[in-house]
């Protein structure tokens, strides 16, 4: 088989798989435009009434705000922790460092329901149930490994001689980190931040265990909306979730492209 033909087949198969993965989520778009009072595809006409109900509801807007606060706070913490851990493990480069890396990546392997039970058992004595700090800490633990992976991938292509040259020229650890290492791995840091935010923004299993009445994130309100009724407002909220996710990925892609152009 010719290399060019194999590349085209590989590209075509990738696009087919991508469409198959995305298509089920796109069903929410036409459902959110239905004029009926239950989840259904529009037949005769389209309506934006459920978007008006979504953005005009204090309860839904409160959930949007809470998810945003928790997502931004956990993203800042996870990005800082994950980046520092990745740089530290990159500098160590030993078998012990690989063991530590494996331990730090455990939240990605443990089933969410097990992690939720563990968080609940830990947070009850600390009084962190149904609180912003509790959810922020939990989301940070769950999303920090994503940052660790992306930053580690960037560090794999980073030339360590640049750090050595900076240190030989008298730069301090902070100056080397700020002026040499971080600019070189910024695409990985931004990618990790995007993944961390999306992970927090969409998280539902741990949130169901740790929140009750005071904290009501958007995924939890959508979950309760599906359980208690079939209001198409849930579909409108799902479309907004997908839009926010798309915007986050677009910002990361533009930042990464600009970084490559600058380099």
N, C-alpha and C positions, 0 to 999 in steps of 0.2 A: 504494500500500500504506500502511495506517495506521501511524503511528509506533509505537503500542503493539504491533501485530502483528509488525512488523519486529524490535522489541526482544525479543519472546518467541522468535521464530525464531532470532535471533542467540544468545540464551541457550541454547536447546535444542541448537543445533549445537555450541556450545562444550562442553556437557556430554557430547555424543556423542563428540567428539574426545578429551575427557579420559578417558572410559571406554576408548576404543580404545587410548590410550597406556598406561593403567594395567593393563588386563586381562591382558596377557601376564605381567607381573610377579607378579600374584596367583596364578598357577598354582603357584608355589612353596609356597603355604600348604597346599593339600591333599596335595601330594607329600610335604611334611615330616611328615605325619601317617600315612604308610603304615606298616603293620607288616612289609612285605616288605624283603628285603635289597638291593633295587635301586630305582632311580627309577621310581615308578609311582603311579597314582592309587589310593587306598584303595577297596576294594569292600565288604568285609563288616564291617570294624571300623576304628577309629581307634586310633593309638598315639602316645604321647609319648616312645618310647624313644630316638629320635634327638636330641631336645632334652636328654634325660638324658645321652646320650653326648657331646653338644656341650659342655654345661656341666661335665661330669665329666672332660673330656679336658684334660690339661695343655698339649698342643700347641695345641688350639683356644683355650684361655684365654690362652695366651701371645700368640697372634696378635691376639686382642681387645685385650689390653693394649698391644701394640706399635702397633696401628692407632690406639688412643686417644691414646697419647703423641705420636705423629707428627702426628695430626690436630689436637690441641690446640695443640701448639707451632707448627705451620705456620699455624694460624688466627690466633694472637696476632701472629705476624710479618706475615702477609699483611694483617690488618686494620689494623695500625699503618702499614705502608708504603702500602697502598692509600688509606687515609684521608688521610694527609699529602700524598700525590701529588695526590689529588682537590682538596684545599683549595688547594694551591699552584697547580695549573692553573686553578682557579676565580679566584684572585686575579690571575693573569697575564692571562687572557682575550685572547690574541693568536694570530696565525697560527702563530707558533713554538710556542706552547703546544699548539695542536691537532696539530702534527706530533709533539710529544713524547707526546701522548695516544695517537696512532695507533701509535707505537713501543711504548708500554707495553701496548697491547692485542694485540700480535702473538702472545703465547702462546695466545690464544683462536683464532687463525686457523691457526697452524702445526699440521699433523697430529701427533698424539701420538707416532707412531713416529719422526718426524723430531726432535721435541723429546727423545725418549729417547736417540737416537743422539748428539745434541749434548751432553746431560748426561753421557753415558758418556765421550765423548771429553774433556770438560773435567774430570771428576772423577777419572779414572784417575791423572793425574800428581799430583793433590792428595791421593790416598789416601782419598777419600771414598766409594768403592764399598763396598757392603754395610755401611753405617754409618748411625746415626741422624742425624747432622748432614747427611749427603749427601741422604737422603730428605726431611728437613725443609726444606732449602734448595730442592730441586727442587719439592716441593709448594707451597712459598711462592711461587715464581716462577709456577707454573701457576694458583694461586688468587688472587693479588693483583689481576689484572685484573678479577675478578668484584667485588671490593670497590671498585675504582676506578669501575666502572659504577654500582653502587648508590648510592655516596656522591655521585657526580656528579649523579645523578638527584635526590637530596635537596637538593643545593646549588642546583639549577636553580630550586627553589621557595623558597629562603632569601632573605630580604630583606637586601641588603648594607648598608642603612642602619642595621641593628642593630649591625653591626660598626663602622661609622663613628661611631655614637653612643657605643659603648663606648670607642673610642680617643679621642674628643673629651673624654670624661669622665676621661681620665687612666689608663685601664686599660692594662696591658702586653700584649704579644703573647700571652704565656702565659695571662694572665687572660681575655683576649678569647676565646682558643681554648677554654679550659676552661669558662668561664661563659656564653658566648654562642653560639659556633658549634657546638660539639659537642652541647649539648642540643637545638639546633634541627635537627640532621641525624641524631640518634641512631637513628631508624627505619632509615635507609639504612645506617648503620654496623652495626647488628644484623643486617640482611638480608645484608650482605656477609660478616659473620662466619659466619652460617649456611651460606651458599653455599660459603664457603672450607672450612669443616669437612667438608661433604658431598663436595666435590670431592676432598679429601684422603682421606676415609674410603673412597670408592669407587674411587680411582685404581688402575689395574692395569698399564697399558702401560709407563709410566716405571719403576714399581716392579719389573717383571720384568727390566729392564735393569740397575737399580742395586742390587738385592739378590740375595744368593746363599744364605748359610746363617745368618749372624748375625741378620739382620733378616728376619722372615717375617710380613708383614702378613696380615690376614684375607682381602682379595681374592686375594692370591697363593696362600694355602692353599686357598681355594675353587677357584682355577684348577687347581692341581695335583690336587685331589681329583676334578675332572671329567675330567682327562686320564688319571689312573691308575686310577680305578675309578668306579663309579656309586653310591657310598654316599649314601643320602638325608640324611646329616648335612649335606651341602653345601646341600640345600634348607632345612634348619633354620637354617643360618647365613645364608642369603639372607633368610629371614623376619626374623631378628634385625637384619640390615642395614636392611631396610625399616622396621622398628620404630624404630630409632635415627634414621633420616632423618625419619620422621614426628614423632618427639618434638622434633627440632631445629626443624622448621618450626612446630610448635605453640608452642614457647617463643617463637620470633620473632613469631608472630601475636599471642600474648597480650601480649608486650611492646609491640608496635606499637599494639595496641588500647588498652592502658593509657596509652600516651603521647598518643594522640589524645584520650582521655577527660580526661586532665590538662590538655591544652591548651584 
